[in-house]
Amino acid sequence: MEIVDDYSDIIVDIAICGYAAEPGGEISKNAIKNWQIARNMHDYYSGTNSFIQDTYAYPGLDLRYYF
């Protein structure tokens, strides 16, 4: 923002170097196991590789490439 006046003038290219498989699991009658599955899913979608959460702070930011 030191160079441009609006976030829509900024283009960001994102390269994720790590890979995490989408978590899954079968729901069971074990509450702890179900909680762990839910927590793994939450961490997957809101962890450090989740750039979408970061873009909410900068509306209008243009994400050109994601690989």
C-alpha positions as CSV (number, residue, x, y, z in Angstrom):
1,M,0.0,0.0,0.0
2,E,3.0,2.2,0.0
3,I,3.1,2.1,-3.9
4,V,-0.6,1.8,-4.8
5,D,-3.8,3.4,-3.4
6,D,-6.2,0.4,-3.7
7,Y,-5.9,-3.3,-3.0
8,S,-7.4,-4.0,-6.4
9,D,-4.2,-2.7,-8.0
10,I,-2.2,-5.5,-6.2
11,I,-1.8,-8.9,-7.9
12,V,-0.6,-11.9,-5.9
13,D,0.8,-15.2,-7.2
14,I,0.7,-18.0,-4.6
15,A,2.9,-21.1,-4.6
16,I,2.2,-23.7,-1.9
17,C,5.2,-25.8,-1.3
18,G,3.7,-28.3,1.2
19,Y,1.0,-30.8,0.6
20,A,-1.6,-32.0,3.0
21,A,-4.2,-34.6,1.9
22,E,-7.7,-33.7,2.8
23,P,-8.5,-35.4,6.0
24,G,-11.4,-37.8,6.3
25,G,-12.6,-40.5,8.5
26,E,-15.7,-42.5,9.3
27,I,-18.1,-41.2,12.0
28,S,-18.2,-43.6,14.9
29,K,-19.8,-43.9,18.3
30,N,-16.6,-42.8,19.9
31,A,-16.9,-39.0,20.7
32,I,-13.1,-38.5,21.0
33,K,-12.4,-40.0,17.6
34,N,-15.2,-37.9,16.0
35,W,-13.8,-34.8,17.7
36,Q,-10.3,-35.5,16.3
37,I,-11.8,-36.0,12.8
38,A,-13.6,-32.7,13.1
39,R,-10.5,-30.9,14.4
40,N,-8.3,-32.3,11.5
41,M,-10.9,-31.0,9.0
42,H,-10.9,-27.6,10.7
43,D,-7.1,-27.4,10.7
44,Y,-7.0,-28.4,7.0
45,Y,-9.3,-25.6,5.9
46,S,-7.9,-22.9,8.2
47,G,-4.3,-23.8,8.5
48,T,-1.2,-22.1,7.1
49,N,-1.9,-23.2,3.6
50,S,-5.4,-21.7,3.6
51,F,-4.8,-18.4,1.8
52,I,-8.5,-17.7,1.5
53,Q,-8.7,-16.8,5.2
54,D,-5.9,-14.3,4.7
55,T,-7.6,-12.6,1.7
56,Y,-10.7,-11.7,3.8
57,A,-8.6,-9.0,5.4
58,Y,-7.9,-7.4,2.0
59,P,-11.1,-7.1,-0.1
60,G,-10.4,-6.5,-3.8
61,L,-7.0,-8.3,-3.8
62,D,-6.5,-10.1,-7.1
63,L,-5.1,-13.6,-6.8
64,R,-3.8,-14.4,-10.3
65,Y,-2.2,-17.8,-9.9
66,Y,-2.5,-20.5,-7.3
67,F,-0.3,-23.6,-7.6
